[in-house]
Amino acid sequence: MTHSRPAVTKAVLPAAGLGTRFLPATKATPKEMLPVVDKPAIQYVVEEAVATGLHDILMITGRNKRPLEDHFDHNHELESVLGRKGDSARLAQVREAGSLAAVHYVRQGDPNGLGHAVLCAAAHVGREPFAVLLGDDLIDPRDPLLGRMIDVQSERGGSVIALMEVDPGQIHLYGCASIAVTTDDDVVRVTGLVEKPEPADAPSNLAIIGRYVLDPAVFDVLRETGPGRGGEIQLTDALHRLAADETAGGPVHGVVFRGRRYDTGDRVDYLKAVVRIACERDDLGPDFRSWLRDYVFTEM
């Protein structure tokens, strides 16, 4: 007998971080607005949510994040200028961001960790499952991850996190999952989670990446979760409790992602993401790849 579960219709995008790794560029510009080729990073994430059928977007923001609101609004003056010039291509690009979805905003106040940011979404989300997308991870649209996660949540209930195999020496940079196998090759049962373990203490090399589909029970757990690593409220700690205690709102499953992911979380990875995405573009790729080959051959 199958049980009908509430559909996932809402996406939460935490965007209150200070972006200190990109100073001084982020002194007055939100890190989410840094361009990846010719679109801000956050737009790729919103487009992913919309492509998965999530048209209700809540951004968790903080101070100096007003450019996010401006970007996903209509700029009538700019649209009018482009219209008078007959620049229909750029006009369509400018209008697209303001028409992608119904985007809402709530201020986090003190940036007190990812768990606290997610808790700020409780009133908007209500008692429905919802998705959380982190802006540092861009998922290639040819490798749909979020839709698969929503399907797993619909089938199995509870919460679903995205996992990716990483070099064991890098696991200390991520949340890490202990797991049990299931009948699906790409789905595991999460039995525990630890935030940024030392490699010798890590239960696996499966790292949490920035996509979650969460049961609303996570809000109740987050309200009872004290500061963890870094003195912040960690979403990983709340999910660990859900994985250990189904009566609290579990189970927790993981989808092991083996597709293309672009990391914009630090400067080197950000540059790699820009190069990779530019190389994949039909309009830019041929010329850019040719120049890049010549540059590497000449300079290296």
Stockholm file with secondary structure:
# STOCKHOLM 1.0

chainA/1-300         MTHSRPAVTKAVLPAAGLGTRFLPATKATPKEMLPVVDKPAIQYVVEEAVATGLHDILMITGRNKRPLEDHFDHNHELESVLGRKGDSARLAQVREAGSLAAVHYVRQGDPNGLGHAVLCAAAHVGREPFAVLLGDDLIDPRDPLLGRMIDVQSERGGSVIALMEVDPGQIHLYGCASIAVTTDDDVVRVTGLVEKPEPADAPSNLAIIGRYVLDPAVFDVLRETGPGRGGEIQLTDALHRLAADETAGGPVHGVVFRGRRYDTGDRVDYLKAVVRIACERDDLGPDFRSWLRDYVFTEM
#=GR chainA/1-300 SS CCCCCCCCCEEEEECCCCCGGGTTTTTTSCGGGSEETTEEHHHHHHHHHHHTTCCEEEEEECTTCHHHHHHTSCCHHHHHHHHHHTCHHHHHHHHHHHHSSEEEEEECSSCCCHHHHHHTTHHHHCSSCEEEECTTEEECTTSCCHHHHHHHHHHHCSEEEEEEECCGGGGGGSEEEEEEECSSTTEEEEEEEEESCCGGGCSCSEEEEEEEEECTHHHHHHHTCCCCGGGSCCHHHHHHHHHHCGGGTCCEEEEECCSCEEECSSHHHHHHHHHHHHHHCTTTHHHHHHHHHHHHHHHC
#=GC SS_cons         CCCCCCCCCEEEEECCCCCGGGTTTTTTSCGGGSEETTEEHHHHHHHHHHHTTCCEEEEEECTTCHHHHHHTSCCHHHHHHHHHHTCHHHHHHHHHHHHSSEEEEEECSSCCCHHHHHHTTHHHHCSSCEEEECTTEEECTTSCCHHHHHHHHHHHCSEEEEEEECCGGGGGGSEEEEEEECSSTTEEEEEEEEESCCGGGCSCSEEEEEEEEECTHHHHHHHTCCCCGGGSCCHHHHHHHHHHCGGGTCCEEEEECCSCEEECSSHHHHHHHHHHHHHHCTTTHHHHHHHHHHHHHHHC
//
